[in-house]
């Protein structure tokens, strides 16, 4: 499914309460304790129970449960996994925060991309890097796709293992572009897409050139596509973490300005923050192009749309340093309140879910991109891609995206609050209520204040 809007205010408040009152380290590291190795599980005198919380519904939730059932069958008498759907990602984080205060956190927490900074700062987990080093017979971290691995890495350490990963893509209505005479070879850059949108608008009365959701993810995508960082210093990837927002650099302003002018000139269609609304407009032929999550492939299929093509997200910066950010969620090993045998059993589960066979089955059933590169060599996966050209385009984009600071995205526990203020200001600019430069300056100042408030509350 397309990305669901994230509820910012409540989760930021909840995160702050946890960090200040419930044992957060405030160090910006997952945990300082050494990770347990295989002997911890081998010494267990009874089967180990692993609890798992997640926010995956629909086909993805069913696919996850199928893999957990298979894991349980393979580990009968040794490990039992009890998975629990906690509602939306925001609901899951709120319940996790409550559990931190009252006890009873899950062994494994599957949490979405935006919560990475908060879970790092809370200091209640064991990093994936440490677990992999202590358990060399399990998951090989080098098999994880660089773009996904980079997103969940801070200060050189992989914090969590990605499970379900999406990326932004450009969707084009083939018939409408043909009628407008658009050259597809120009659509690899943001400039080319903007020109094509104007050509459609000029030549096809009643059809807008493009639409995109207005949630905060998309302004981060425009920034990564320009090859620059969204937060300073270094997108918060160093030991000190992010200290300020960066929204007014020349490349960033040019990229956001390109999209903003499409809206103020009436070339683009404003569908609000809901990704599903953008899909509905595109499927109905109201727009010729759409920027949306790779999850929209399934939504377009459900809408019965066939004459469209999915293309890589258009960049405005150098191809070698610019690209798309990932979305989705990752798996965290919880440390506090969980003995070493349980932690190792949790890592066994994570290693299984991130394995190539499990990732192939999960991706085929859910529509997410497989994060294990060994899937690329699977004959059955190759056949699947041959029959599903939209997923093949996603696979190519994933493989071609450079893994660097810009495409890693901003890592801060204040990210939900940052997104909130950025969206408010960008809506004003894209609707023509205020000049773009004024909106960007206000967004940068307010977002930086969100980061500083979070750092103060976290004791950083």
Secondary structure, DSSP 8 states (H G I E B T S, - for coil): -------HHHHHHHHHHHHHHS----SSSS-SS----HHHHHT-SS-EEEEEEE---HHHHHHHHHHHHHHHHHTTTTEEEEEEE-SSHHHHHHHHHHHHHHS---SEEEEEGGGHHHHHHHT-EE-HHHHHHH-TTS--GGGB-HHHHHHTEETTEE-SEEEEEEEEEEEEEHHHHHHHT--GGGTTBHHHHHHHHHHHHHHSTT-EEEEE--STHHHHHHHHHTT--SEETGGG-STT---EE----HHHHHHHHHHHHHHHTT-EEE-TT-HHHHHHHHHTTSEEEEEEETTHHHHHHHTT--SEEEEE--BSS-TTT----EEEEEEEEE-TT--HHHHHHHHHHHHHHTSHHHHHHHHHHH--B--BGGGGG-HHHHHHHHH-HHHHHHHHHHHHS--SHHHH----TTHHHHHHHHHHHHHHHHTTSS-HHHHHHHHHHHHHHHHHHHHHHHT-
